[in-house]
Amino acid sequence: MTIRPILDPCCGSRMFWFDRQDGRAVFGDIRQEAHSLQDRSSPGGSRQLVIAPDVLLDFRALPYGDASFHLVVFDPPHLVQNGRSGWLAKKYGKLGADWRDDLRAGFAECFRVLRPNGTLIFKWNEHEVRVSEILALTDQKPLFGNRCGKTAKSHWIVFMKPEATA
Ligand SMILES: C[S@@+](CC[C@H](N)C(=O)[O-])C[C@H]1O[C@@H](n2cnc3c(N)ncnc32)[C@H](O)[C@@H]1O
């Protein structure tokens, strides 16, 4: 049983969090690593990218019981092309060849660990794959969403877990 109400199972470097140490959240990721990235804003400068989850986990098999969290924020990698190894892959991670099955399992696990009427926030960037293709990987229907970013390719989509599927 967990006492924290929020799960971020793909936390990466926690870029979208206002407070990267928010005590209400469990921060999980499949990797723990640090990279020094070139900082284009200062000549010769560098910047640290630190991925340091509270828990090493796999969103395809979350180590939590059913109905454990009030809120889950699911921001899986959106890069699916083989051979990606650059800065974007370091920052956002990348999906494997079976990415449809992996994301299908990820959605199922996020909904399993959510309490009835709990909220799932899903983030996706349409850089390579249309969001409609991703939403087809879950039977749950989104409530509403928003697209943003320089090219309007980032989607934030909100779901609520139905009471009947607890
Ligand atoms: C788009 S990034 C998340 C960025 C993060 N939301 C932020 O604000 O910085 C996706 C993350 O999912 C992680 N990831 C990839 N496969 C995973 C898996 N099977 N289980 C858990 N995390 C995974 C990657 O390591 C990567 O850090």
The ligand as a Gaussian input file, in Angstrom:
#p B3LYP/6-31G(d) Opt

LIG

0 1
 C        8.783000      11.622000     -22.317000
 S        9.889000      11.085000     -21.060000
 C        9.169000      11.732000     -19.593000
 C        9.498000      13.193000     -19.374000
 C        8.985000      13.704000     -18.032000
 N        7.549000      13.719000     -17.961000
 C        9.515000      15.071000     -17.692000
 O        8.728000      15.964000     -17.302000
 O       10.735000      15.262000     -17.750000
 C        9.505000       9.372000     -20.924000
 C       10.236000       8.604000     -19.860000
 O        9.691000       7.258000     -19.817000
 C       10.720000       6.385000     -19.444000
 N       10.350000       5.006000     -19.820000
 C       10.499000       4.389000     -21.019000
 N       10.017000       3.137000     -20.964000
 C        9.550000       2.955000     -19.702000
 C        8.923000       1.863000     -19.032000
 N        8.651000       0.706000     -19.653000
 N        8.584000       2.019000     -17.737000
 C        8.845000       3.194000     -17.084000
 N        9.427000       4.272000     -17.673000
 C        9.769000       4.149000     -18.967000
 C       11.941000       6.902000     -20.157000
 O       13.107000       6.456000     -19.518000
 C       11.720000       8.432000     -20.073000
 O       12.452000       8.992000     -19.009000

